[in-house]
Amino acid sequence: MLATIANVVVLLVALIHVYILVLEMFLWDKPKGMKAFNLTPEFAAQTKVLAANQGLYNGFLAAGLFWGVALGPAGFAVKVFFLLCVLVAGLYGAATASKRILFVQAVPATLGLVLLFLSR
């Protein structure tokens, strides 16, 4: 039962990163993207290519988490690795960009890690 809950949290973290990918790659200079990241139209236009690159990396994090879940019990190390990547990215983002990132990325990743280890 705990393993199922852990996998649900891992999948939620993956979905968060798919959403971030969409915001950064496709909606960065649109009203929804600018609102999400508190951007001016000028700044969004100037940084659109950089944001798309960031979005791609978030997509890789999501893909790794989906892969780990798809592997079943054999995916434990894959899930741990990618959740640690999300955690580090969340901590760095919270320290350098926005404290909100701590709650959007780091806290869910930490919860996923704790649940994964408790489910073993």
VEXDREN-2710 file (C-alpha; in Angstrom, 1 decimal):
% VEXDREN-2710
k/r/px/py/pz
1/MET/0.0/0.0/0.0
2/LEU/2.8/2.4/0.9
3/ALA/4.6/1.6/-2.4
4/THR/1.5/2.6/-4.3
5/ILE/1.2/5.9/-2.4
6/ALA/4.9/6.6/-3.0
7/ASN/4.4/5.9/-6.8
8/VAL/1.4/8.3/-6.8
9/VAL/3.5/11.0/-5.3
10/VAL/6.3/10.3/-7.8
11/LEU/3.7/10.6/-10.6
12/LEU/2.4/13.9/-9.2
13/VAL/6.0/15.3/-9.1
14/ALA/6.4/14.1/-12.7
15/LEU/3.1/15.8/-13.7
16/ILE/4.2/19.1/-12.0
17/HIS/7.3/19.0/-14.2
18/VAL/5.3/18.4/-17.3
19/TYR/3.2/21.4/-16.4
20/ILE/6.4/23.5/-15.8
21/LEU/7.6/22.3/-19.2
22/VAL/4.4/23.6/-20.9
23/LEU/4.6/26.9/-19.1
24/GLU/8.3/27.4/-20.0
25/MET/8.4/26.0/-23.5
26/PHE/5.0/27.1/-24.9
27/LEU/3.3/29.7/-22.6
28/TRP/6.3/31.7/-21.4
29/ASP/5.3/34.9/-23.3
30/LYS/1.6/34.2/-23.1
31/PRO/-0.6/35.6/-20.3
32/LYS/-0.7/32.4/-18.3
33/GLY/3.1/31.9/-18.4
34/MET/3.8/35.6/-17.6
35/LYS/1.4/35.4/-14.7
36/ALA/2.9/32.2/-13.4
37/PHE/6.4/33.6/-13.4
38/ASN/5.5/37.3/-12.8
39/LEU/7.1/38.4/-16.1
40/THR/6.7/41.6/-18.1
41/PRO/6.0/41.2/-21.8
42/GLU/9.4/42.6/-22.6
43/PHE/11.3/40.3/-20.3
44/ALA/9.3/37.3/-21.5
45/ALA/10.1/38.1/-25.1
46/GLN/13.8/38.6/-24.4
47/THR/14.1/35.3/-22.4
48/LYS/11.8/33.0/-24.4
49/VAL/14.6/30.8/-25.8
50/LEU/16.2/30.4/-22.4
51/ALA/12.9/29.5/-20.8
52/ALA/12.3/26.9/-23.5
53/ASN/15.6/25.3/-22.6
54/GLN/14.7/25.3/-19.0
55/GLY/11.4/23.7/-19.9
56/LEU/13.2/20.9/-21.8
57/TYR/15.2/20.1/-18.7
58/ASN/12.0/19.9/-16.6
59/GLY/10.7/17.5/-19.3
60/PHE/13.7/15.3/-18.7
61/LEU/13.0/15.2/-15.0
62/ALA/9.4/14.2/-15.7
63/ALA/10.5/11.5/-18.2
64/GLY/12.9/10.0/-15.7
65/LEU/10.2/9.8/-13.0
66/PHE/7.8/8.2/-15.4
67/TRP/10.5/5.8/-16.4
68/GLY/11.2/4.9/-12.8
69/VAL/7.5/4.2/-12.1
70/ALA/7.2/2.1/-15.3
71/LEU/10.1/-0.1/-14.2
72/GLY/8.1/-1.2/-11.1
73/PRO/10.2/-2.3/-8.1
74/ALA/13.3/-2.3/-10.3
75/GLY/12.9/1.4/-10.8
76/PHE/13.6/2.4/-7.1
77/ALA/17.1/3.8/-7.9
78/VAL/15.8/5.6/-10.9
79/LYS/13.0/7.3/-8.9
80/VAL/15.4/8.2/-6.1
81/PHE/17.9/9.7/-8.6
82/PHE/15.4/11.9/-10.4
83/LEU/13.6/12.9/-7.1
84/LEU/17.0/14.0/-5.8
85/CYS/17.6/16.0/-9.0
86/VAL/14.2/17.7/-8.5
87/LEU/15.0/18.3/-4.8
88/VAL/18.3/20.0/-5.7
89/ALA/16.7/22.0/-8.4
90/GLY/13.9/23.1/-6.0
91/LEU/16.4/24.1/-3.3
92/TYR/18.5/26.0/-5.7
93/GLY/15.5/27.7/-7.3
94/ALA/14.1/28.7/-3.9
95/ALA/17.5/30.1/-2.9
96/THR/18.0/32.1/-6.1
97/ALA/14.7/32.8/-7.8
98/SER/11.6/32.4/-5.7
99/LYS/10.8/30.9/-2.3
100/ARG/7.6/29.4/-3.9
101/ILE/9.8/26.9/-5.7
102/LEU/10.5/25.3/-2.4
103/PHE/6.9/24.3/-2.1
104/VAL/6.3/23.5/-5.7
105/GLN/9.3/21.3/-6.3
106/ALA/11.4/20.6/-3.2
107/VAL/8.7/19.6/-0.7
108/PRO/6.9/17.2/-3.1
109/ALA/10.2/15.6/-4.1
110/THR/11.2/15.2/-0.4
111/LEU/7.8/13.6/0.3
112/GLY/8.3/11.2/-2.6
113/LEU/11.8/10.3/-1.3
114/VAL/10.5/9.7/2.2
115/LEU/7.7/7.5/1.0
116/LEU/9.9/5.6/-1.3
117/PHE/12.3/4.7/1.5
118/LEU/9.5/3.9/3.9
119/SER/8.0/1.6/1.3
120/ARG/11.1/-0.6/1.0
END
